[in-house]
Amino acid sequence: GIQPLSDGWETWTCNSELPLGFDWASVAVPTPHGLIELEFQQVDNSLRISVPSETSLLLDEREFRGPQKVVLPSIRPDPTRIIDDETIVKWSRPYRDWHYCPHLVIPPKPNISGYEGVTMTDVPTVYQIPGKESKWYMTFIGFDGNGYQSFVAESSDLVNWTKFCLAFGYGKEGEFDFGGRVLGGYLFESYNVNAPRVLKRLRGKFWCLYGAYSTQGSYEIDPGFEGLCCSEDGITWSRATESPILSVHDGDVKAWENGSIYQPFLLHDGNSFYNFYNAKRMPEWIEQIGVAFSSNLVDWKRNIDNP
């Protein structure tokens, strides 16, 4: 959560909250004036900050001029805090009263060349690609009786969609995504509710978390997994890791998610990635949402307070 507030890092700020699921965290960011270092400790509920010379930390309406080491109490979010109904209504009011298109923009049988066996579609996810601001792209899954594959279409008005093609097909037999790949957990440039959903390049590529199944032959054969994929152009995608990033076989999996891991939703803030994912407990078939944390998109740690 370390962010510059002016050119050259003369003023900057940081997040004073210890992320949920962590007992300790440390981060360092190089600047033209030296290294900014933060260390959270749950043991003594402390936040230790190194402020380089010729810079000022602005935090909670206070200013700390460097060079100095600042020790403050760390704030640990309350996972049980409930947002009241009045606040939810107020926040959501500007985004109500939608008007719906009278026809399907993607039909159940989209008649994609080479994939005429698709009879159901789902999981529409709209995004834009940097440098192509006049176009929108939508990935969606097609079910052909055996499993899921992800397709992509293009539009200039969000109503009429063309240029259907395969974006991310079945994985290899015997692997965790042989039964289907479901795109959707994209890395975006901004997650502000008013911002366009533009794919973000990281290490020269676009990135996405995806849902996966290991078995073909029917609809969503348990267990489900989650994987990481990447793309050079934002249209076609390839798997980025040999193993799933979340699995029912992981050592830290809990009873609430023992049946199947479903679809991810990716958020990025500062140096941290957050994966809000759906999962189910069997045999009751109870679905709930958990969150996992990562600093590199590859290695993920579940929140200890899940679901």
WOTACOR-V781912 format. One line per field, one symbol per residue. ss: DSSP state (~ for helix, > for strand, _ for the rest). phi: phi as a letter, one per 30 degrees, with the letter a starting at -180 (. if undefined). burial: # if it has 9 or more other ideal C-beta (glycine too) atoms within 8 Angstrom, else .. A space follows every 50 residues. Layout:
ss: ???
phi: ???
burial: ???
//
This chain:
ss: __>>__~~~_>>>___>>_____>>>>>>>>__>>>>>>>>____>>>>> >____>>>>__>>>>__>>>>>>_>>________~~~~~~~~~~~_____ ___________>__>____>>>>>>>>>_______>>>>>>>>____>>> >>>>>______>>>>>>>___________>>>>>>>_>_________>>_ _>__>>>>>>>>>__________>>>>>>>>______>>______>____ ____~~~__>>>>>>>>>>__>>>>>>>>>>____>>>>>>>>>______ >>_____
phi: .dbdcadiidbabacccdeejccaabbbbdbdckdcbbbcbdechcbcbc cddibbdcbhibcbdddacccbddcceddcdcddddddddddedccidcc ddbddbdecdhdeibdddbbbahdbcabceibddbcbbcacbccjclcbc cbbbbcbicccbhdadcadeddejcdcddlbcdlcddcdbcedcdddcdc dbhibdbadbdbbcbckachddccbbbbbbbdciccbbdcbdcddbbdcd dcdcddbdcaccdcbcbbbicccbcdbcabccddhccbcbbbcacbiccb bdddced
burial: ##.#....######.###.###.##.....#.##########...##### ##..#####....#.#...#.#.#.#...........#............ .....#...#.#..#..#..#.###.###.....##########..#### #####.....#..#####.##....#############......#.#### .#..##########.#...##.#########...###.###..#####.. ..#..#############...######.####.....#.#####..##.# ###..#.
//
